[in-house]
């Protein structure tokens, strides 16, 4: 590639300067996009590898849980509990833990509001009116404690 020496500043027209600036900007944008793609590919490979390792660890932990379950059942059997009853005790224990986890999960889901405020504001925008709930709500964005009562020292 041959190097063309830059022309004297007074010799370049405004159009030539704009064209050169546009060319430099498009080259810079293309280079930034290529850099972003390369970084994304590198990060995606690392995330994929980490996800695979986490999956393998979870699988191994699951196998260990199964082996510990057998160990507990056989320990109960060695302690004098019938073998079938020992395995039933371990199974019922895991069913109770699963039921507790389901109960806790349902409790967490019941607290969701379902984006009621967002849906209400979208309906208001669509209808072109004002929302009376939002109009009466105090505007506190950007205020740092103005709306609170001052703390008085105890006497």
C-alpha positions as semicolon CSV with decimal commas, in nm:
position;residue;x (nm);y (nm);z (nm)
1;X;0,000;0,000;0,000
2;X;0,147;0,330;-0,098
3;X;0,161;0,613;0,147
4;X;0,020;0,937;0,017
5;X;0,157;1,232;0,205
6;X;-0,111;1,457;0,350
7;X;-0,178;1,767;0,152
8;X;-0,119;2,107;0,294
9;X;-0,412;2,216;0,511
10;X;-0,490;2,520;0,300
11;X;-0,505;2,304;-0,013
12;X;-0,776;2,064;0,118
13;X;-1,136;2,160;0,059
14;X;-1,409;2,122;0,319
15;X;-1,558;1,831;0,122
16;X;-1,225;1,647;0,123
17;X;-1,192;1,697;0,499
18;X;-1,546;1,570;0,562
19;X;-1,482;1,269;0,338
20;X;-1,158;1,189;0,522
21;X;-1,326;1,227;0,862
22;X;-1,614;1,004;0,749
23;X;-1,367;0,742;0,626
24;X;-1,175;0,750;0,955
25;X;-1,494;0,723;1,158
26;X;-1,625;0,428;0,957
27;X;-1,286;0,254;0,990
28;X;-1,289;0,316;1,364
29;X;-1,646;0,184;1,400
30;X;-1,562;-0,130;1,199
31;X;-1,253;-0,190;1,412
32;X;-1,455;-0,146;1,733
33;X;-1,720;-0,390;1,608
34;X;-1,454;-0,648;1,523
35;X;-1,297;-0,601;1,866
36;X;-1,636;-0,645;2,034
37;X;-1,701;-0,962;1,830
38;X;-1,364;-1,107;1,925
39;X;-1,414;-1,026;2,292
40;X;-1,766;-1,171;2,283
41;X;-1,643;-1,494;2,123
42;X;-1,371;-1,525;2,385
43;X;-1,615;-1,455;2,670
44;X;-1,877;-1,689;2,522
45;X;-1,623;-1,971;2,511
46;X;-1,527;-1,909;2,874
47;X;-1,891;-1,894;2,985
48;X;-1,967;-2,214;2,793
49;X;-1,673;-2,391;2,951
50;X;-1,773;-2,272;3,299
51;X;-2,134;-2,383;3,244
52;X;-2,011;-2,726;3,138
53;X;-1,792;-2,753;3,446
54;X;-2,081;-2,646;3,671
55;X;-2,304;-2,904;3,503
56;X;-2,046;-3,177;3,558
57;X;-2,009;-3,074;3,923
58;X;-2,387;-3,080;3,972
59;X;-2,405;-3,426;3,816
60;X;-2,128;-3,553;4,045
61;X;-2,300;-3,399;4,349
62;X;-2,624;-3,573;4,246
63;X;-2,442;-3,906;4,228
64;X;-2,296;-3,842;4,573
65;X;-2,642;-3,766;4,710
66;X;-2,765;-4,099;4,576
67;X;-2,470;-4,283;4,733
68;X;-2,521;-4,105;5,066
69;X;-2,887;-4,205;5,054
70;X;-2,790;-4,570;5,014
71;X;-2,535;-4,532;5,294
72;X;-2,796;-4,390;5,532
73;X;-3,046;-4,661;5,440
74;X;-2,793;-4,940;5,494
75;X;-2,677;-4,779;5,819
76;X;-3,036;-4,784;5,942
77;X;-3,063;-5,147;5,832
78;X;-2,742;-5,229;6,019
79;X;-2,889;-5,061;6,328
80;X;-3,170;-5,314;6,327
81;X;-3,435;-5,149;6,107
82;X;-3,580;-5,370;5,836
83;X;-3,411;-5,298;5,504
84;X;-3,731;-5,202;5,327
85;X;-3,826;-4,970;5,613
86;X;-3,479;-4,809;5,612
87;X;-3,513;-4,725;5,243
88;X;-3,869;-4,603;5,302
89;X;-3,750;-4,370;5,580
90;X;-3,486;-4,219;5,352
91;X;-3,739;-4,182;5,070
92;X;-3,997;-4,015;5,295
93;X;-3,729;-3,779;5,426
94;X;-3,644;-3,668;5,072
95;X;-4,013;-3,631;4,987
96;X;-4,058;-3,406;5,292
97;X;-3,758;-3,194;5,190
98;X;-3,899;-3,168;4,836
99;X;-4,242;-3,068;4,972
100;X;-4,080;-2,802;5,191
101;X;-3,891;-2,663;4,892
102;X;-4,211;-2,654;4,685
103;X;-4,391;-2,475;4,969
104;X;-4,112;-2,216;4,997
105;X;-4,112;-2,168;4,619
106;X;-4,487;-2,111;4,614
107;X;-4,451;-1,862;4,900
108;X;-4,195;-1,667;4,699
109;X;-4,416;-1,665;4,389
110;X;-4,719;-1,537;4,579
111;X;-4,533;-1,216;4,660
112;X;-4,504;-1,120;4,293
113;X;-4,707;-0,820;4,185
114;X;-4,723;-0,911;3,818
115;X;-4,600;-0,569;3,706
116;X;-4,932;-0,407;3,802
117;X;-4,791;-0,054;3,804
118;X;-4,630;-0,096;3,462
119;X;-4,949;-0,239;3,311
120;X;-5,154;0,042;3,466
121;X;-4,921;0,310;3,331
122;X;-4,923;0,150;2,985
123;X;-5,303;0,145;2,984
124;X;-5,303;0,509;3,093
125;X;-5,061;0,605;2,816
126;X;-5,266;0,410;2,561
127;X;-5,587;0,577;2,678
128;X;-5,425;0,921;2,678
129;X;-5,540;1,001;3,031
130;X;-5,382;1,038;3,371
131;X;-5,362;0,769;3,634
132;X;-5,519;0,893;3,960
133;X;-5,302;0,659;4,167
134;X;-4,982;0,786;4,009
135;X;-5,100;1,150;4,018
136;X;-5,159;1,140;4,394
137;X;-4,838;0,952;4,472
138;X;-4,566;1,173;4,618
139;X;-4,282;1,242;4,382
140;X;-3,968;1,136;4,565
141;X;-3,728;1,072;4,279
142;X;-3,408;1,261;4,341
143;X;-3,500;1,350;4,699
144;X;-3,267;1,224;4,967
145;X;-3,460;1,216;5,290
146;X;-3,659;1,541;5,240
147;X;-3,985;1,361;5,302
148;X;-3,879;1,215;5,636
149;X;-3,924;1,360;5,981
150;X;-3,601;1,493;6,131
151;X;-3,458;1,287;6,415
152;X;-3,471;1,473;6,743
153;X;-3,222;1,385;7,016
154;X;-3,383;1,224;7,318
155;X;-3,390;1,438;7,633
